[in-house]
């Protein structure tokens, strides 16, 4: 138990309070770094067979301000501009430039396909869209050109291959003053069920979440950070990008994960900290290059997003020499909520998600809202000034997640230990976490319902050695109709992202239901937990 913390009896824990909360915008964070370390490398983007692209903090601020002025030729402060693209230097500059311009960035997963994209752009009322013309052989230009007439708010589209021309058109107009309380980003999350909801994160929330997380990770100022996480995700855009800036560090951005590229970057740039979901760590361990990679500067690997196996942690620490830490986060809370501490033993790292960040509080509540005793399962709730402002345009859904006192009801079930560390034991609902990515069964079920042969379906997660969980679907056909798994996969390919595709299909006569007719997915999970289940 950390020094100075008395053993708890009730599941409520107040984290450290002797830390400042900075009323800063993202722009203030960047300008502070550029003033303190103007010539330190801020961003490196490796390129195959070419020198890397790189920026000092002075250069990064200059180019981010140019980006801001270019954006303000087309948009006004407060407008929402969406991204539908993979990671790149341009996307980092767009994140920082939008923040300097007071524009709200709506980050969309580039794997989203047309049905998903149309909903997200309509729901966010985005006035602009920045996108890859082609992403992993997907013709994004064709998709958006077909959707554009139905999106009344969307006025401006910028393809990333036009980026130099776009920023060259920037004027010398002064940039606006941006409040620390202003919205900075909208990140979509479905929580556990239903249509995606856009969580609005304010500037000071993400700045402080990033710096408090960096403080808990506790690497030396000016460290090299390897960012393997997508920029549309709070992990890539807040924890790693803004966390690195708060550390006055150097971010090495590897947009497309591959184990060999990860190992090359770790050695080439003397990386001190990286963050990777367990699936990435497994791939790294399986790479033949690991044995010949110099990881002597690697100090910390942060992981999470799913169950972390003790054997995996032992092997990672043994073969890399780095310390493994576990992080537990949620978009609605502004990013990280809990992180283990440096020096924690393997039991804490693998059997807990750590303690709440400084300046926040955690509690475990029963279904009636009361705080439960230590060791009793209940819903995990977090009180933090980093939390979202609201779900965009969804006041009823906001009230379900943020209560009158400002607590974030996470929808995750867990227990609190006497030292304030939390252990996640399940979910109130049925979100699937595959390789660190949240997958929401309702979205897939809605698409399956469009197939003419399907009467009913239930999508659920089953254990998987590689991904943590894999997507499974139980399907009931309409009388006299049927379809093969291959036919259903072909049907879904243009409707959902690839990582959401069910990998295991079960064709059944009926689904288990309770007395009120609700499908009992826990029975399906138990029944089909084995890979050889019929």
ChimeraX attribute file (.defattr): number of C-alpha atoms within 10 A of each C-alpha:
attribute: neighborCount
match mode: 1-to-1
recipient: residues
	/A:1	12
	/A:2	9
	/A:3	6
	/A:4	6
	/A:5	14
	/A:6	11
	/A:7	12
	/A:8	15
	/A:9	15
	/A:10	18
	/A:11	27
	/A:12	23
	/A:13	23
	/A:14	17
	/A:15	17
	/A:16	13
	/A:17	12
	/A:18	8
	/A:19	10
	/A:20	10
	/A:21	18
	/A:22	13
	/A:23	14
	/A:24	18
	/A:25	27
	/A:26	28
	/A:27	25
	/A:28	19
	/A:29	20
	/A:30	22
	/A:31	20
	/A:32	16
	/A:33	21
	/A:34	22
	/A:35	12
	/A:36	12
	/A:37	17
	/A:38	18
	/A:39	13
	/A:40	18
	/A:41	21
	/A:42	28
	/A:43	26
	/A:44	21
	/A:45	18
	/A:46	21
	/A:47	10
	/A:48	7
	/A:49	6
	/A:50	7
	/A:51	9
	/A:52	13
	/A:53	11
	/A:54	18
	/A:55	21
	/A:56	18
	/A:57	27
	/A:58	21
	/A:59	18
	/A:60	23
	/A:61	24
	/A:62	16
	/A:63	19
	/A:64	26
	/A:65	26
	/A:66	25
	/A:67	26
	/A:68	30
	/A:69	26
	/A:70	23
	/A:71	25
	/A:72	22
	/A:73	14
	/A:74	12
	/A:75	20
	/A:76	15
	/A:77	19
	/A:78	16
	/A:79	19
	/A:80	26
	/A:81	27
	/A:82	26
	/A:83	25
	/A:84	23
	/A:85	25
	/A:86	20
	/A:87	22
	/A:88	17
	/A:89	18
	/A:90	18
	/A:91	20
	/A:92	19
	/A:93	19
	/A:94	22
	/A:95	27
	/A:96	26
	/A:97	29
	/A:98	30
	/A:99	27
	/A:100	29
	/A:101	29
	/A:102	29
	/A:103	25
	/A:104	26
	/A:105	29
	/A:106	27
	/A:107	25
	/A:108	24
	/A:109	19
	/A:110	21
	/A:111	19
	/A:112	19
	/A:113	19
	/A:114	19
	/A:115	14
	/A:116	19
	/A:117	21
	/A:118	17
	/A:119	14
	/A:120	22
	/A:121	25
	/A:122	15
	/A:123	16
	/A:124	20
	/A:125	20
	/A:126	23
	/A:127	21
	/A:128	23
	/A:129	23
	/A:130	19
	/A:131	23
	/A:132	20
	/A:133	20
	/A:134	15
	/A:135	15
	/A:136	10
	/A:137	7
	/A:138	14
	/A:139	12
	/A:140	20
	/A:141	14
	/A:142	12
	/A:143	16
	/A:144	19
	/A:145	11
	/A:146	10
	/A:147	14
	/A:148	16
	/A:149	10
	/A:150	11
	/A:151	17
	/A:152	12
	/A:153	16
	/A:154	19
	/A:155	13
	/A:156	14
	/A:157	17
	/A:158	15
	/A:159	17
	/A:160	18
	/A:161	13
	/A:162	11
	/A:163	13
	/A:164	10
	/A:165	11
	/A:166	17
	/A:167	19
	/A:168	12
	/A:169	14
	/A:170	17
	/A:171	13
	/A:172	10
	/A:173	12
	/A:174	10
	/A:175	15
	/A:176	14
	/A:177	12
	/A:178	22
	/A:179	18
	/A:180	20
	/A:181	15
	/A:182	21
	/A:183	24
	/A:184	30
	/A:185	27
	/A:186	27
	/A:187	26
	/A:188	24
	/A:189	21
	/A:190	18
	/A:191	22
	/A:192	21
	/A:193	15
	/A:194	13
	/A:195	17
	/A:196	19
	/A:197	22
	/A:198	25
	/A:199	26
	/A:200	25
	/A:201	28
	/A:202	26
	/A:203	28
	/A:204	27
	/A:205	30
	/A:206	31
	/A:207	28
	/A:208	28
	/A:209	28
	/A:210	28
	/A:211	23
	/A:212	23
	/A:213	24
	/A:214	21
	/A:215	18
	/A:216	17
	/A:217	21
	/A:218	14
	/A:219	18
	/A:220	13
	/A:221	15
	/A:222	19
	/A:223	19
	/A:224	28
	/A:225	31
	/A:226	27
	/A:227	26
	/A:228	24
	/A:229	25
	/A:230	22
	/A:231	26
	/A:232	25
	/A:233	19
	/A:234	24
	/A:235	25
	/A:236	22
	/A:237	25
	/A:238	25
	/A:239	27
	/A:240	29
	/A:241	28
	/A:242	26
	/A:243	27
	/A:244	27
	/A:245	30
	/A:246	23
	/A:247	21
	/A:248	26
	/A:249	25
	/A:250	26
	/A:251	29
	/A:252	27
	/A:253	25
	/A:254	22
	/A:255	19
	/A:256	14
	/A:257	15
	/A:258	15
	/A:259	20
	/A:260	17
	/A:261	16
	/A:262	22
	/A:263	19
	/A:264	18
	/A:265	19
	/A:266	24
	/A:267	17
	/A:268	13
	/A:269	17
	/A:270	18
	/A:271	23
	/A:272	22
	/A:273	25
	/A:274	23
	/A:275	25
	/A:276	21
	/A:277	25
	/A:278	24
	/A:279	18
	/A:280	21
	/A:281	20
	/A:282	18
	/A:283	15
	/A:284	19
	/A:285	17
	/A:286	12
	/A:287	14
	/A:288	11
	/A:289	13
	/A:290	18
	/A:291	11
	/A:292	9
	/A:293	16
	/A:294	15
	/A:295	21
	/A:296	14
	/A:297	18
	/A:298	20
	/A:299	18
	/A:300	23
	/A:301	23
	/A:302	19
	/A:303	26
	/A:304	21
	/A:305	21
	/A:306	23
	/A:307	22
	/A:308	20
	/A:309	14
	/A:310	15
	/A:311	11
	/A:312	16
	/A:313	21
	/A:314	14
	/A:315	14
	/A:316	19
	/A:317	17
	/A:318	11
	/A:319	12
	/A:320	21
	/A:321	15
	/A:322	19
	/A:323	21
	/A:324	27
	/A:325	26
	/A:326	29
	/A:327	26
	/A:328	22
	/A:329	19
	/A:330	18
	/A:331	23
	/A:332	30
	/A:333	27
	/A:334	31
	/A:335	28
	/A:336	24
	/A:337	30
	/A:338	27
	/A:339	26
	/A:340	26
	/A:341	19
	/A:342	15
	/A:343	11
	/A:344	16
	/A:345	13
	/A:346	17
	/A:347	9
	/A:348	19
	/A:349	25
	/A:350	23
	/A:351	18
	/A:352	26
	/A:353	26
	/A:354	25
	/A:355	28
	/A:356	29
	/A:357	23
	/A:358	22
	/A:359	20
	/A:360	19
	/A:361	22
	/A:362	26
	/A:363	26
	/A:364	29
	/A:365	23
	/A:366	15
	/A:367	9
	/A:368	6
	/A:369	10
	/A:370	12
	/A:371	17
	/A:372	21
	/A:373	20
	/A:374	19
	/A:375	17
	/A:376	16
	/A:377	20
	/A:378	28
	/A:379	24
	/A:380	27
	/A:381	25
	/A:382	24
	/A:383	21
	/A:384	22
	/A:385	20
	/A:386	25
	/A:387	27
	/A:388	27
	/A:389	21
	/A:390	22
	/A:391	24
	/A:392	18
	/A:393	14
	/A:394	13
	/A:395	10
	/A:396	10
	/A:397	13
	/A:398	19
	/A:399	15
	/A:400	10
	/A:401	19
	/A:402	23
	/A:403	11
	/A:404	7
	/A:405	7
	/A:406	17
	/A:407	20
	/A:408	23
	/A:409	21
	/A:410	21
	/A:411	19
	/A:412	20
	/A:413	21
	/A:414	24
	/A:415	25
	/A:416	29
	/A:417	24
	/A:418	20
	/A:419	19
	/A:420	28
	/A:421	22
	/A:422	30
	/A:423	22
	/A:424	20
	/A:425	16
	/A:426	15
	/A:427	17
	/A:428	15
	/A:429	14
	/A:430	21
	/A:431	22
	/A:432	25
	/A:433	20
	/A:434	24
	/A:435	22
	/A:436	21
	/A:437	16
	/A:438	18
	/A:439	25
	/A:440	26
	/A:441	25
	/A:442	20
	/A:443	19
	/A:444	23
	/A:445	17
	/A:446	14
	/A:447	14
	/A:448	24
	/A:449	13
	/A:450	12
	/A:451	15
	/A:452	12
	/A:453	18
	/A:454	18
	/A:455	16
	/A:456	18
	/A:457	24
	/A:458	21
	/A:459	26
	/A:460	26
	/A:461	27
	/A:462	24
	/A:463	18
	/A:464	15
	/A:465	10
	/A:466	14
	/A:467	20
	/A:468	22
	/A:469	20
	/A:470	23
	/A:471	25
	/A:472	25
	/A:473	24
	/A:474	21
	/A:475	24
	/A:476	20
	/A:477	19
	/A:478	12
	/A:479	9
	/A:480	6
	/A:481	11
	/A:482	17
	/A:483	14
	/A:484	10
	/A:485	15
	/A:486	10
	/A:487	10
	/A:488	18
	/A:489	17
	/A:490	11
	/A:491	15
	/A:492	20
	/A:493	13
	/A:494	14
	/A:495	19
	/A:496	21
	/A:497	17
	/A:498	14
	/A:499	16
	/A:500	23
	/A:501	19
	/A:502	21
	/A:503	12
	/A:504	18
	/A:505	19
	/A:506	16
	/A:507	16
	/A:508	13
	/A:509	9
	/A:510	12
	/A:511	18
	/A:512	13
	/A:513	12
	/A:514	8
	/A:515	6
	/A:516	6
	/A:517	9
	/A:518	10
	/A:519	15
	/A:520	13
	/A:521	19
	/A:522	14
	/A:523	13
	/A:524	20
	/A:525	16
	/A:526	11
	/A:527	12
	/A:528	22
	/A:529	15
	/A:530	12
	/A:531	10
	/A:532	6
	/A:533	9
	/A:534	11
